[in-house]
Amino acid sequence: MTTHFAHAYEKGIDSQPRKTSVVASLVRDRYVADAVVILENTPRRAARAVLKAVESANANLINNSKVSIDPKTIRIARIFVTSGTRMRRYVPASRGRALPYEKISSNIFVEVAGEEKVKKENK
């Protein structure tokens, strides 16, 4: 049996990388079926974005590999969160001033690994 890999990359998530990486660490090194259940029941806003990335990587492995993959063996090989683009914005302040702030986004990378299905031999 050989191991096959696929990945997904979500960019520009409107959540800070520090908050998103907390959610990503909940599902690191788990099977995809377990990770989906955990993320669906996590009350953080970043859980939806991480769930979307995990399901996308899972679909990429199942649909884009040349051989058939056993869905029970698909696990998250790597998941990490990096900082995305920062948008400069301004908020009005007293006496006609404008105070700057940054809208921070994050990028999520998910790589999944799965084993090839074993073919049964006909006798």
C-alpha positions in Angstrom: 0.0 0.0 0.0 1.2 3.4 -0.8 0.4 6.8 0.8 -1.0 9.6 -1.4 -1.0 13.2 -0.4 -3.2 16.3 -1.4 -3.4 19.8 0.0 -5.6 22.8 0.1 -4.7 26.5 0.8 -7.3 29.0 2.0 -6.2 32.6 1.7 -7.5 35.8 3.1 -9.5 34.5 6.0 -10.9 37.4 8.1 -9.5 36.1 11.4 -6.2 36.7 13.1 -3.6 34.0 12.7 -3.2 33.7 16.5 -6.8 32.9 16.9 -7.0 30.6 13.9 -4.0 28.6 14.9 -5.7 27.7 18.2 -8.4 26.0 16.2 -6.0 24.4 13.8 -4.1 22.8 16.7 -7.3 21.0 17.8 -7.3 18.9 14.7 -3.6 18.4 14.0 -2.6 14.8 13.3 -6.2 13.5 13.4 -8.3 11.5 11.0 -10.5 13.7 8.8 -13.7 12.2 10.0 -12.8 13.0 13.6 -11.6 16.5 12.6 -14.9 17.4 10.9 -16.9 16.4 14.0 -14.6 18.4 16.3 -14.7 21.5 14.0 -18.5 21.4 13.6 -18.8 21.5 17.4 -16.2 24.2 18.1 -17.8 27.5 19.0 -15.0 29.7 17.5 -15.5 31.7 14.3 -12.3 30.4 12.8 -13.6 26.8 13.0 -15.7 27.4 9.8 -12.7 28.4 7.8 -10.5 25.5 9.1 -13.4 23.1 8.4 -13.7 24.4 4.8 -9.9 23.9 4.2 -10.0 20.4 5.7 -13.0 19.4 3.5 -11.4 20.9 0.5 -8.1 19.0 1.0 -10.1 15.8 1.6 -12.1 16.3 -1.7 -8.8 17.0 -3.6 -7.4 13.7 -2.4 -10.4 11.6 -3.3 -11.2 13.3 -6.6 -7.8 14.1 -8.0 -5.8 11.0 -7.3 -5.3 8.4 -10.0 -6.1 5.5 -7.7 -9.0 4.9 -5.3 -8.3 6.0 -1.7 -9.8 4.4 1.4 -11.8 7.2 3.1 -11.3 5.6 6.6 -7.5 6.1 6.3 -7.4 9.8 5.4 -5.7 11.8 8.1 -4.4 15.4 8.4 -0.6 15.2 7.7 0.1 18.9 8.1 -1.9 21.9 9.0 -0.5 25.4 9.7 -1.7 29.0 9.8 0.3 31.9 8.5 -0.4 35.6 8.4 -2.1 37.0 5.3 -2.3 40.5 3.9 -2.9 43.4 6.2 -5.3 46.1 5.1 -4.7 49.7 6.4 -7.9 51.3 7.6 -8.8 54.4 9.5 -11.3 55.1 12.2 -12.7 58.6 12.9 -11.6 60.2 16.1 -12.3 63.5 17.9 -11.3 66.9 16.6 -11.3 65.7 12.9 -8.6 63.2 13.3 -8.3 59.7 11.8 -6.6 57.0 13.7 -5.1 54.1 11.8 -5.6 50.4 12.4 -5.0 47.2 10.4 -7.4 44.5 9.4 -5.4 41.3 9.8 -6.1 38.2 7.7 -4.7 34.7 7.8 -3.9 31.8 5.4 -4.6 28.2 6.2 -2.6 25.3 4.7 -3.9 21.7 5.1 -2.2 18.6 3.7 -4.0 15.2 4.0 -2.6 11.7 3.5 -4.5 8.6 2.6 -3.8 4.9 1.9 -4.6 3.2 -1.4 -7.6 0.8 -1.3 -6.7 -2.9 -1.3 -8.1 -4.7 -4.2 -9.7 -8.0 -3.4 -8.6 -10.9 -5.7 -11.3 -13.1 -7.3 -10.8 -16.9 -6.9 
